[in-house]
Amino acid sequence: MRGLYIHIPFCIKKCEYCDFISYTDCYDKEKLYLAAMVEEFKQYEDKQVDTVYIGGGTPSSLSTEGLIFLMDKIFEYFDVTEDAEITMEVNPKTADMQKLKALRLSGVNRLSIGVQSFCDDELNRIGRIHTAKDAQNCILDAKFAGFKNISVDLMFGLPKQTVESYRNSLIAAVAAGVNHISAYSLILEEGTPLYDKVQNWEMRLPTEAVEAAMYDTTCEVLRASGFYQYEVSNFSKTGYESRHNLKYWECEEYIGCGAAAHSYLRGTRFSNHKTIDEYIANPKERLDKTELTPKEQMSEFMFLGLRKTAGVDLQEFECRFINSAYEVYGEAIDKYIKLGLLVHEKGFLRFTERGMRLSNTVLCEFV
Ligand code: SF4
């Protein structure tokens, strides 16, 4: 079954580290943008989807009326299964109780709240518009509004962040009673204000060793709190894994709507216009159509599948590609099994705990 991704590239203010496609001065175009999206939806009329993920940008920064309109149109044009997981990304500063209640009533049943840290100084340094208190209130409000499936995003490797302050953020997230936590390390992207500050020595990032300790702290604190790691950066209570994101890691098909969204259908990847204006003018135009070669499909299946703690289903690999994973990647697989970074168990190839920590190095072999 396919997933549906909706991109809302509107943000109130650009965060210091962000190089995602999002625009800060376009709220006057909200109506036109949503109308363009409906045009795009029409070409997928009646397509069945069992996950919907509304991401950004900051989807929750749109007006409540706009978001309800969007949800109505999703249900009107797509065949959304009854048990579909419908997630919306939320910035704590942009969703009050009234908006959260409206979202819940409109069909959203999972929130992914961009908390990043429960330390105000850290939030300030990376240019987030909300405080730790805003985040705590947002989680509480979401619960009052009826959300039972709540995820928060946390970041580690932030400027001046310590293992201790990061641990406190993890503990605060657990104490807030969420059932899913994504913990990502900060990636310093060229062209962002933070990149320049680090280059000019105005800001210092934790060393690699400290960052590794933060990763270990994530696993330690979350495991001790009843979460299990199901992907390199994702932890959940049993039954609360992100079904939508699992589709990406399992190379399932997805439809992406909105500016800069990507789709993957029948082995072909394509994208939409990047800017809001171009998208509004041409919401149905498909760009950069690329049919993935079997080699590329195998490579994706391996490096995305290995991100999951369950690993790659080797029988599934053979069913999809006729050759076995050993025939294609035997040398790399044997090497990393010998090094104790991969293990072949019960038909699955997966990382060992040590391998998970060095996953970036190992995954490069399959690209
Ligand atoms: S809220 Fe998200 S998308 Fe918007 S600027 Fe910040 S990191 Fe980027």
Residues whose N, C-alpha, C, O or C-beta is under 5 A from the ligand:
A	BS01	SF4	C11 K13 K14 C15 C18 F20 S22 G56 G57 T58
